[in-house]
Amino acid sequence: MAKIKEMTVDELEQFIEHKVVEILGDPDAGLALKPAFRKKLESILKKSSKMTSHQEVVKRLG
């Protein structure tokens, strides 16, 4: 495992999140989504997959 001082901000955030879930457990585990919420979420995910990421815009525009 990398030392904390060698981690990027994203890696550190993921590490902390993993540890919190490991200690406390996932509060949403076992819960079901309501059908209306599931439809809305699926709709959002379909739209967002068509969007260009920030990183792609930076690459294109330099």
N, C-alpha and C positions, 0 to 999 in steps of 0.2 A: 504494500500500500504506500502511496506517495505521502510525503510529509505535508502538513497543512500549508506551510509557506510555499510549497511547490504547486499547489492546486490553483486552478483558475477559479473565478467567482462562481461560474456555473457548476464546476465540480464540487466546490464546497457546499453550495446550496443543495445539490443532489445528495451529498453525503449526510448533511444535517437532516434533510427530509427522510432519508432512509432510516436513520437512527431514531427519529421521533416515531415513525410508523413501527419500527422494530420494538420500541419500548412500550408505546401506548396501544399499538394495534390500529387497524384501519377502522375508523368509526362508521364507515359506510358499508363495511363487509356484510354481505348477506341481505342487504336491502334491495328492493326491486324498484325500477323506474316506473313512474306512471306512464301509461301509453301516450298521453298528450305531450308529456315532457320528452319522451323518447323520439316522437315525430319531430318536435321542434329542434332537438339536438341533431338528429340526422340531417335535417334541412340546413342547419348552420354548418355542419361538417362538409356537406356537399358544396356549399357556396365557398367556404374557406379554402377548399382544395383547389379552386380555380384562381385564387388570389396569388399574387407574386410576393414572395418573402422579401423582407428588408434587405437581406444579404444579396439576393438576386438583383435587386434594383441597384445596389451599390456596385455590384460587378458590372452591370450594363452601363451605368453612367460614369463609372470610374470615380 
